[in-house]
Amino acid sequence: MRARKQPLHVPHDPPAVHIEDLTVAYHDRPVLWDIDLDIDTGRLAAVVGPNGAGKTTMIRTIMGLLRPLAGHVYLFGRPVAEQRRRIAYVPQRAALDWDFPASVLDVAMMGSYGRLGWFRRPGRRERLQAIDALQQVGLQGFEDRHIGALSGGQQQRVLIARALVQDGDLYLMDEPFQGVDAVTERAIIDVLRRLREEGKTVVVVHHDLQTVPEYFDDVALVNVRLIAAGPVEDVFTDENLRLTYGGRTPYLPSLRPGAPSPESSQ
């Protein structure tokens, strides 16, 4: 992951995500301003910043769901519109209707819809893929359970399984660790590391500063503008965190083992 401020030159081996001069606004109010960022292939990258910093907006723009006011996004060297099938997405759990009449297996199989199109129904192959994905997230035996009967952590694991069925090259995840139990958090990070070992790129909107050094290779610190981006060991510093969060909290000193995370004090 690299912050960048040079003109666009598409490299021989382009990054998974290339963002150039990106500005996104809602009702003429900038939410992201003049962002330049590269995320390399095969990396686990976190997007970190305070509430309202534009993190979810960045993910939605990378997916092509939001049209920027200015700037461009390229995925693997090509425009987003040409690469959508290479994206797998995990939305925020709270954004979904968990009362919808569907089983755990039904939701996992929804990850195949992008490949099948509107008129083909999932078959045996897609069913087996969904069962395998559920096993990867530790939900074997839950296939027939109604999604509304699951705990919050189990629901989050179903969403991860659905993304695995999508079988993307770029995984975009919006707060996958939010409000989950320790077992689910460990299951999720194990899946993310396996994806990285397979050469996939994973970009995660993340809120827990305490786990950033343990979980991620790279981090982008965002507060409307890009404050800093790069390897965690270079970028995740006290000074950069103070710039990102407005200097309200001494962030890195609170990251001692056993100390409360900065998020818990807000």
PyMOL commands that set and color helices and strands:
alter all, ss='L'
color gray80, all
select helices_A, chain A and resi 55-62+80-82+84-86+93-95+104-116+124-136+147-149+152-166+182-197+209-215+232-235+238-245+252-255+262-265
alter helices_A, ss='H'
color red, helices_A
select strands_A, chain A and resi 2-3+17-26+29-39+44-48+70-75+78-79+87-90+170-174+201-205+218-222+226-231
alter strands_A, ss='S'
color yellow, strands_A
deselect
rebuild
show_as cartoon
